[in-house]
Amino acid sequence: MSFESNKGGGKIALSLRLWLLLAAVAVLAAGLIALMLLREGSPPRLSLAQEIQWIGINSEVEVLARDERSGLRAVEVVLRQEGQEVSLLEREFPRSSPFFKAGPEEFREVIEVAGRELGLGDGEAELVLRGRDYSWRNWGGGNEHQEVFPLVIDTQPPVISVGEATRYVRAGGAGLVRYSVNEELPRHGVEINGFFHPGYPLAEDRPGEYVAYIGLPHDTQALEEAQVVAVDRAGNRGRGGLAINLRRVDYPTGRINVSDSFLRSKLPEFAAHYPEMSGSNLEQYLFVNREVREMNNEKILEICRESHPERLWEGRFLRMAGSSQQAGYGDRRSYYYDGRKIDNQVHLGIDLASVREAEIQAANHGIVVLAEYLGIYGNTVIVDHGQGVFSLYSHLSRITVDEGQPVARGDQLGNSGVTGMAGGDHLHFSMLVNGIFVNPIEWWDRNWVNNQLTVEP
């Protein structure tokens, strides 16, 4: 009995020692793993939200720092030039945990940099991002990392010299401004009442000299702002004032009666292109005359934001041969149905009519940038004449050109018709400057074109 008992007790003791050994090994392994994790060797990741190549008079730098393991301990941003460092940001994060993720995983901040207040000179410099985490590595000092971004400090705004400019411009009229700048710039042009008219090179052999064609909306009441603006690569902004005078215009008013027969003849055409139309015939008509009109004009503006950099047109623009004017630019129309007023709109072109399905010709040299159905305008062609000048031809029965096709003055674009919001066969002709509808009559006038828009290099 005693022998058997000792034998059993020995087995239990051996088993207990084995379990203790395994537990000790497990604790040691866990400790080693924890120590390895706490001593992780991945440094913080540092970057910029957007690439920065220039620091100007007033610039913004958005810095990003990230460390998913031990967390961020400190982030520093400096601007360095020829060994001199100027601190832009210093941020330390208090320990939030005794072990893992003791600091934030991510840090993001926008730094306002005033270039002239740095005490550094214009020229090459470096933006330096430094970060440190809460790793136990380096005797508890953590992992450190640095990123360097070369850039240029430029605190001198562009110098603008304003040359000739159209002195008097009508509401709904157009004009020209000639100017020069002292450096190559990513953005420059003329700003009138908040609308930007881009500038284009005057000639290949005249570097630094530019021309901007301008247009005023039909409802312009005052010129609160008229200036040449130029922005360099560092974001510095230069300005030059313009002595432009506004001539107000009282455009005529008119009345249009909308009949049931007109609605029955037109609504099926619009329904095929705008299936979202709903309600009564009158409600559908108002949807087209308001919402569709606005969508169409927004698309036209978007198309006119990009123009051929060279002037393609020459001399005055052609008017439709043998035509009579049916409606004028700027006409303020009141729409009536069943004896009551239902809407107000402004006619932003000139309606011309001659014979049914008359041949429609390009008013000047250019490139076709739109040739398709366009809501209230029906089948429409838009020609880019370069440097922000466009012409529009609408209500066509057919289109005979394709987008991207070069055309010369007098080339056929299509035939007149009644597509869109047209009650009879005619051409709706518009001129646009950078997307602003202007009065075509000026562009048909040889003397006006020669006196106001012709620039000799």
Secondary structure, 3 states (H helix, E strand, C coil): CHHHHHHHHHHHHHHHHHHHHHHHHHHHHHHHHHHHHHCCCCCCEEEECCCCCEECCCEEEEEEEECCCCCEEEEEEEEEECCEEEEEEEEECCCCCCCCCCCCCEEEEEEEECHHHCCCCCEEEEEEEEEEECCCCCCCCCCEEEEEEEEEECCCCCCEEEEEECCEEECCCEEEEEEEECCCCCEEEEEECCEEEECEECCCCCCCEEEEEEECCCCCCCCCCEEEEEECCCCCEEEEECCCEEECCCCCEEEEECCHHHHHHHHHHHHHHCCCCCCCHHHHHHHHHHHHHHHHHHHHHHHCCCCCCCCCCCCCCCCCCCCEEEECCCCEEEEEECCEEEEEEECCCEEEECCCCCEEECCCCEEEEEEEECHHHCEEEEEECCCCEEEEEEEEEEECCCCCCEECCCCEEEEEECCCCCCCCEEEEEEEECCEEECHHHHHCHHHHHHHHCCCC
